Structures are given as C-alpha cells and as structure tokens.
Amino acid sequence: MPRLPVERRFYICDLAHWNRCRKGLRRDGFALSLFHADKRLPVPEDLRLATVTEDDSFFREYDDIPYVRDDLRRVVRAFASSAVDGLWPAALLTGETGVGKSFTARAIRDAFRKMCGAGTCPFVHLNCGEFGKEDMNAALFGLRGGSFTNTTREDRPGAIECAKDGVLFLDEIGTLPLELQPRLLMALDGHYRLHGGVDSKAVQCRFVFGTNEDLRQAVAEGRFRRDLYSRINGLSVCLPPVRVRIGGQGGTVFLDRTLASLGRRFNIRFSRLAHVLFREFAARHPWRGNFRELRRAFLLLRTMASDASGFVSAPAIQVLERQLRDAEADSGAGGSAFFHPLVADRRDLGANEKVLLSWAFSCAARVGTATDAGKLFFAGGKEKANWNSSFASCIGKYGYKWDANADGHIVRRTEEGEAI
C-alpha cells in the first residue's frame, strides 16, 4: 500500500522565514500546506515555488535514475510559475517508443495540480501522427463555426482550449505537418487562431511534447522548423529505455518495483524459483518494446498461469523466454510466436487483440464449460452475473464462438454464423 503524505501546515511571512522553519525537516513524506502569517494575504510566488518538490510521490517511479527525477522536478517548478509576457513554459520528453512518455506527462500534470492546489487541471493527450494536415489543424486549434461547408454554426474547441489551465501533451511532435508548425510556434508565443477564424485567442495551458525520433536530424533534413525546435527544447528530459534502467545502478530497485506493479495489474504470483528466473531473463533480454513489451510478457505469463489465482511456476518463465527470443528473431519486436496459431495469421487484428484472443484460447483449452472459461479469463476483474455470456460476447466480437464439442472449445464463425 503506498505511503500517504502527512499534511504539515506552516504560517510564514517570507522566504527567509520559511528557510529557517524547514531546517531539519525531512522533505520526503510531507504534503506541505503553506499560509501567510497574515491570513488576509496570499502566499508569495517565490515561496510557493521554493516548496514545489516537498512531495515526491509522483516521481517515485524514477528513484532508480535520480537525474531524470531532478529534471522532472525542474519541469514542474517551471510550470508552476506565471507566464512571462504571455509565454508559458514547454517541456520535451524524448526516448524510444514505449519508455513511458505519456505516463510521465500525466505525472507532471498530477504534480503540478497538487502543488498549485487546483481543483480542475485537465490533461489532454493528442498524437500528432493520428491525423492528416486538415484534421490536425482542427483537432489542435479548433474549428470556426460555419467557416467550411457542412460545418455547424458553433465553434468547435480544439485541444489547446480543452487544456485550459492544465497540460496539453502533444505526442510524436516530429510528425506534425510542416505547414502547421508556424501556427504551433505562434501558440507557444501566447496566441492562436481557430481553423478558419481570424480572431486571436490567448493560450492558457502548459505544453509537453513527446518524440521518439531525433529532432535535430529532422531539422537538418528540413522536416522540422529550427525555431520551433529551439522553442520546445528548453526543458528537455530524456527517458532511458528499460534495458538501460535494468543494467544501471538502480536496476534492482527498478526490477522489484516493476515486477510488483505488473504482478498486481495482471494478478500474477511468482513461485520463488520463477521470480529468480524472470529477474535473470529480464537482465538478458533487450526489451526493444520497453514497457509495452514488458506488459505483453506479463499478459503471456497470465495465459500460462496454472490456476485462476495467477500462480506462475518456473517452466512458464522458460516458455516465455523461448517465445520472446523467437519473436525477436522473426521480427525484431514481437512476431507470430506471441500468438495462438489460430489468430497469428489474421491481418485484420492488432497485436493487443491477438494477445487477448490467445489468452481466451488458453483459458478455453483448460476447462470444460464457458462459465469456467469466463471465470478464468476475467480473473481479477469485476464479478459478473453471467460468466459464459460475457466470455462469448468477448470472443464473438472477433468472429469466434464457444463449441463444447470442438478441440479447444473455440471455433471460427463464417459470415452466416456457422462454425468452420
């Protein structure tokens, strides 16, 4: 159970008074509530900024890499400051795919909200690679009502307006179309216009950008504006990959925390030998997919658990290592060795859907009824009134049905609904 911070109240006059009060105070574990000695006056901003790092609970995931934790504290301190000449600070999170950029951006928002005591502090996540140029224009800046054919008369807010008084996370910023980059640069300078509009609006959010590519190379190739890169690169935090964190000085701390967290999430209990074998395997494996590959490995372990309680023995670790090694050899970052043979060749399904169905096939093969398969499949989740119908509905979305007489108890449907 996580340790909850203990609230400490301080009534102070100025920064010098606070520096005298906090001597000998242990910084970790306290959520400080500061008040001016004259209760009619607000707490000075320099005093509020001086105490931003008193509660480190939001960045404990980075205890094994203190330099990253310190950089994130610096970002939160900058976000807590007021805008200077209408310019809000921006942060850039870099690192390989799957290292946790969106998780870190949300942690920055949570720490910022806790420090400022804001009741509402929205977090808006927008992936620049999901949209074309026109759609991205409207999604980011909003759409002026009636400015285009078949549009409503009301203005449609964009991500910048939805993130008012909060944090806007723009992931894969390197894929932002070159034509929209001047508009984003204008927004970073404090103002923007709706798509199709002429009136300027003030920006009232903090920006966090994420990328897994080298923006300096993109600038050299002419795909990214140099002035925009200079503007967003002021507060830059590089998140190291999983293999570096495991092999670093804090690798033991990182592995223990990660195994405990993912074990709770997937309802997995390791035997003593399985725990030792998984730690040794984790130190050898390259983890090119980083946390995404780690989560997929735990999902595979859940399918190999010996019972509904999620108990994993040593042979399951050996099977997992062989599957991940084969997948690494096949495709470099996960291939057909991850999946059940009946779903591995389906091109209409994504990797997560294939893993989910592989789990369903594994559950069905161990039991004799759809009810028991549903209980095993949804183990650790909410209690369901009809386990069999819930399980049938889950596999039915992907074109499968339960058949007690078939080998493995799950068969594929034809378009007419008959099994094949």
HUSUL-V578951 format. One record per residue. N is the residue number from 1. PSI is psi in whole degrees, 0 to 359 (* if undefined). OMEGA is omega in radians with two decimals (* if undefined). D_FIRST is the distance of its C-alpha to the first C-alpha in whole Angstrom. Layout:
N/PSI/OMEGA/D_FIRST ; N/PSI/OMEGA/D_FIRST
This chain:
1/129/-3.09/0 ; 2/147/3.13/4 ; 3/128/-3.14/6 ; 4/137/3.13/9 ; 5/142/3.12/13 ; 6/131/-3.10/15 ; 7/132/3.04/18 ; 8/130/-3.12/21 ; 9/134/3.12/25 ; 10/134/3.06/28 ; 11/112/-2.99/31 ; 12/166/-3.09/33 ; 13/316/-3.07/37 ; 14/181/-3.08/37 ; 15/322/3.13/35 ; 16/321/3.10/37 ; 17/318/3.12/35 ; 18/319/3.13/32 ; 19/326/3.09/32 ; 20/323/-3.08/34 ; 21/324/-2.99/31 ; 22/2/3.08/28 ; 23/129/-3.13/30 ; 24/357/3.13/27 ; 25/127/3.10/24 ; 26/124/-2.96/21 ; 27/321/-3.06/20 ; 28/142/3.00/17 ; 29/7/3.13/14 ; 30/131/2.97/17 ; 31/105/-2.98/18 ; 32/131/3.03/21 ; 33/112/-3.04/24 ; 34/138/3.11/27 ; 35/148/3.07/30 ; 36/145/3.14/34 ; 37/322/2.99/36 ; 38/103/-2.97/38 ; 39/349/3.11/36 ; 40/348/-3.06/39 ; 41/148/3.09/38 ; 42/163/3.08/35 ; 43/130/3.14/33 ; 44/149/-3.08/35 ; 45/321/-3.14/34 ; 46/329/3.10/34 ; 47/320/3.13/32 ; 48/319/-3.14/29 ; 49/329/-3.10/29 ; 50/342/-3.07/29 ; 51/16/-3.03/26 ; 52/331/-3.04/24 ; 53/15/-3.11/22 ; 54/329/3.13/20 ; 55/107/-3.08/17 ; 56/14/-3.02/16 ; 57/336/-3.08/13 ; 58/342/-3.07/15 ; 59/22/3.13/16 ; 60/344/3.06/14 ; 61/344/-3.10/15 ; 62/26/3.09/18 ; 63/334/-3.13/17 ; 64/346/3.11/20 ; 65/82/-3.03/22 ; 66/329/-3.09/23 ; 67/326/3.06/26 ; 68/318/3.11/25 ; 69/319/3.12/22 ; 70/322/3.10/25 ; 71/322/3.13/27 ; 72/324/3.04/24 ; 73/319/-3.14/24 ; 74/322/3.10/28 ; 75/315/-3.12/28 ; 76/320/3.10/26 ; 77/319/3.13/28 ; 78/321/3.13/31 ; 79/331/-3.11/30 ; 80/341/-3.12/29 ; 81/160/3.12/33 ; 82/160/3.11/36 ; 83/139/3.10/38 ; 84/116/-3.09/41 ; 85/36/3.12/44 ; 86/4/-3.11/42 ; 87/120/3.07/40 ; 88/147/3.13/37 ; 89/154/3.11/35 ; 90/148/-3.14/34 ; 91/150/3.14/31 ; 92/122/3.08/32 ; 93/121/-3.13/29 ; 94/159/3.13/31 ; 95/168/-3.13/30 ; 96/165/3.09/31 ; 97/136/3.10/30 ; 98/7/-3.11/26 ; 99/353/3.07/25 ; 100/36/-3.12/23 ; 101/317/3.13/25 ; 102/322/3.07/24 ; 103/317/-3.13/20 ; 104/320/3.10/21 ; 105/321/3.11/24 ; 106/324/3.09/21 ; 107/323/3.07/19 ; 108/316/3.11/22 ; 109/316/-3.11/23 ; 110/317/3.12/19 ; 111/321/3.11/20 ; 112/317/3.13/23 ; 113/318/-3.13/23 ; 114/319/-3.10/20 ; 115/320/-3.12/23 ; 116/346/-3.10/26 ; 117/27/-3.09/24 ; 118/135/3.10/26 ; 119/318/3.11/25 ; 120/125/3.11/26 ; 121/85/-3.01/26 ; 122/151/3.03/27 ; 123/118/-3.11/26 ; 124/124/-3.12/29 ; 125/120/-3.14/29 ; 126/123/3.12/32 ; 127/117/-3.07/33 ; 128/340/-3.13/37 ; 129/354/-3.09/38 ; 130/343/-2.96/37 ; 131/154/2.92/41 ; 132/182/-3.04/44 ; 133/310/-3.08/46 ; 134/317/3.14/47 ; 135/322/3.13/44 ; 136/324/3.11/42 ; 137/313/-3.13/44 ; 138/322/-3.10/43 ; 139/324/-3.08/39 ; 140/313/-3.01/39 ; 141/346/-3.09/42 ; 142/169/-3.05/42 ; 143/129/3.10/45 ; 144/128/-3.11/48 ; 145/133/3.10/50 ; 146/6/-3.08/53 ; 147/343/-3.14/53 ; 148/163/3.13/53 ; 149/141/3.10/55 ; 150/24/3.04/53 ; 151/153/-3.14/50 ; 152/167/3.14/50 ; 153/339/-3.14/51 ; 154/145/3.06/48 ; 155/141/3.08/46 ; 156/118/-3.08/43 ; 157/149/3.07/40 ; 158/186/-3.08/39 ; 159/326/-3.12/35 ; 160/317/3.13/36 ; 161/324/3.13/37 ; 162/334/-3.13/34 ; 163/19/-3.12/32 ; 164/131/-3.12/33 ; 165/15/3.13/31 ; 166/215/-3.06/29 ; 167/132/3.06/28 ; 168/120/3.14/30 ; 169/114/3.11/29 ; 170/103/-3.11/33 ; 171/156/-3.11/32 ; 172/51/-3.08/35 ; 173/337/3.13/37 ; 174/342/3.13/39 ; 175/2/3.12/40 ; 176/128/-3.12/41 ; 177/142/-3.08/45 ; 178/329/-3.11/47 ; 179/336/-3.12/49 ; 180/349/-3.08/46 ; 181/323/3.05/45 ; 182/326/3.12/47 ; 183/321/3.09/46 ; 184/321/3.09/42 ; 185/322/3.08/44 ; 186/321/3.11/45 ; 187/322/3.10/42 ; 188/338/3.06/40 ; 189/2/2.97/43 ; 190/353/-3.10/42 ; 191/154/3.10/44 ; 192/167/3.10/45 ; 193/145/3.03/47 ; 194/151/3.08/46 ; 195/119/-3.08/47 ; 196/0/-3.13/51 ; 197/170/-3.14/51 ; 198/340/-3.11/53 ; 199/139/-3.14/51 ; 200/141/3.12/48 ; 201/150/-3.11/45 ; 202/142/3.08/43 ; 203/131/-3.13/39 ; 204/46/3.11/36 ; 205/162/3.05/33 ; 206/143/-3.10/32 ; 207/135/2.94/32 ; 208/128/-3.13/30 ; 209/148/3.11/32 ; 210/145/3.10/31 ; 211/149/3.05/33 ; 212/12/3.10/33 ; 213/166/-3.13/37 ; 214/106/-3.11/39 ; 215/333/3.09/40 ; 216/322/3.07/43 ; 217/322/3.10/45 ; 218/324/3.08/44 ; 219/317/-3.14/46 ; 220/328/-3.14/49 ; 221/357/3.11/50 ; 222/13/3.14/50 ; 223/350/-3.10/47 ; 224/136/-3.09/45 ; 225/137/-3.13/47 ; 226/320/-3.12/47 ; 227/326/3.09/46 ; 228/320/3.10/43 ; 229/318/3.12/42 ; 230/326/-3.10/42 ; 231/322/-3.06/41 ; 232/352/-3.03/37 ; 233/11/-3.10/37 ; 234/313/3.11/37 ; 235/89/-3.06/33 ; 236/133/3.12/32 ; 237/122/3.11/29 ; 238/118/-3.14/29 ; 239/119/-3.08/26 ; 240/153/3.11/27 ; 241/167/-3.08/27 ; 242/318/-3.09/24 ; 243/327/3.10/27 ; 244/320/-3.14/28 ; 245/324/3.11/24 ; 246/321/-3.11/24 ; 247/357/-3.11/27 ; 248/184/-3.11/26 ; 249/328/3.13/25 ; 250/24/-3.08/22 ; 251/322/3.14/22 ; 252/316/3.11/20 ; 253/316/-3.12/17 ; 254/314/-3.12/17 ; 255/316/-3.14/18 ; 256/316/-3.12/15 ; 257/319/-3.11/12 ; 258/317/3.12/15 ; 259/319/3.13/15 ; 260/318/-3.11/11 ; 261/311/-3.14/11 ; 262/329/3.08/15 ; 263/319/3.08/14 ; 264/320/-3.08/11 ; 265/319/-3.09/14 ; 266/7/3.09/17 ; 267/55/-3.10/16 ; 268/135/3.04/17 ; 269/124/-3.14/17 ; 270/142/2.89/19 ; 271/165/-3.08/22 ; 272/317/3.14/22 ; 273/321/3.13/25 ; 274/323/3.12/24 ; 275/317/3.13/21 ; 276/317/-3.13/23 ; 277/321/-3.14/26 ; 278/322/3.11/24 ; 279/318/3.12/23 ; 280/320/3.11/27 ; 281/318/-3.13/27 ; 282/327/3.13/25 ; 283/336/-3.12/27 ; 284/329/-3.01/30 ; 285/142/-3.10/30 ; 286/338/3.13/31 ; 287/59/-3.11/28 ; 288/335/3.07/31 ; 289/0/3.11/29 ; 290/230/-3.04/26 ; 291/331/3.08/22 ; 292/318/3.12/25 ; 293/326/3.07/26 ; 294/315/3.12/23 ; 295/321/3.12/21 ; 296/323/3.10/25 ; 297/319/3.12/24 ; 298/327/3.08/21 ; 299/322/3.07/23 ; 300/320/3.09/26 ; 301/325/3.12/24 ; 302/326/3.11/23 ; 303/336/-3.12/26 ; 304/5/3.13/27 ; 305/146/-3.04/25 ; 306/341/-3.14/27 ; 307/181/-3.08/25 ; 308/341/-3.14/23 ; 309/354/3.08/20 ; 310/27/-3.13/20 ; 311/125/-3.11/21 ; 312/126/-3.14/23 ; 313/176/-3.06/25 ; 314/319/3.14/27 ; 315/329/3.13/30 ; 316/325/3.11/28 ; 317/321/3.12/27 ; 318/320/3.09/31 ; 319/317/3.13/32 ; 320/315/-3.13/29 ; 321/320/3.13/31 ; 322/319/3.14/34 ; 323/315/-3.14/33 ; 324/324/3.11/32 ; 325/318/3.10/35 ; 326/319/3.13/37 ; 327/323/3.10/36 ; 328/320/3.13/36 ; 329/327/-3.10/40 ; 330/312/-2.99/40 ; 331/359/3.09/39 ; 332/337/-3.11/37 ; 333/37/3.09/34 ; 334/116/-3.14/34 ; 335/206/-3.02/37 ; 336/343/-3.13/38 ; 337/345/3.11/36 ; 338/335/-2.81/33 ; 339/160/3.04/34 ; 340/144/-3.08/36 ; 341/330/-3.09/40 ; 342/346/-3.14/41 ; 343/350/-3.03/38 ; 344/326/-3.05/39 ; 345/4/-3.14/42 ; 346/113/-3.09/41 ; 347/348/-3.14/42 ; 348/358/-3.12/41 ; 349/144/3.04/37 ; 350/174/-3.09/35 ; 351/317/-3.12/32 ; 352/323/3.11/29 ; 353/323/3.11/32 ; 354/320/3.10/33 ; 355/319/3.13/30 ; 356/315/3.13/29 ; 357/325/3.09/32 ; 358/322/3.07/32 ; 359/317/3.13/29 ; 360/317/3.11/31 ; 361/320/-3.14/34 ; 362/318/3.12/32 ; 363/318/-3.10/30 ; 364/326/-3.09/34 ; 365/340/-3.06/36 ; 366/341/-3.00/33 ; 367/178/-3.09/34 ; 368/347/-3.11/37 ; 369/158/3.12/36 ; 370/330/3.10/35 ; 371/313/3.12/33 ; 372/323/3.10/31 ; 373/320/3.11/31 ; 374/320/3.12/29 ; 375/321/3.13/27 ; 376/320/-3.09/26 ; 377/318/-3.10/26 ; 378/21/-3.11/24 ; 379/134/-3.12/21 ; 380/351/3.12/18 ; 381/195/-3.12/19 ; 382/149/3.08/20 ; 383/134/-3.09/23 ; 384/146/-3.12/26 ; 385/319/-3.11/30 ; 386/95/-3.11/32 ; 387/321/-3.06/30 ; 388/316/-3.14/34 ; 389/326/3.10/35 ; 390/318/3.12/31 ; 391/317/3.13/32 ; 392/323/3.12/35 ; 393/322/-3.12/35 ; 394/312/-3.12/32 ; 395/337/3.14/35 ; 396/332/3.12/38 ; 397/336/-3.08/37 ; 398/13/3.03/38 ; 399/25/3.13/41 ; 400/162/3.12/40 ; 401/160/3.11/40 ; 402/133/3.09/40 ; 403/107/-3.06/42 ; 404/338/-3.10/42 ; 405/350/-3.09/45 ; 406/157/3.08/45 ; 407/119/-3.07/43 ; 408/349/3.01/40 ; 409/0/3.09/40 ; 410/133/3.14/39 ; 411/161/3.13/42 ; 412/142/3.10/43 ; 413/153/2.94/45 ; 414/177/3.13/49 ; 415/333/3.13/49 ; 416/356/3.10/51 ; 417/357/3.14/48 ; 418/151/3.13/49 ; 419/148/3.08/47 ; 420/*/*/49
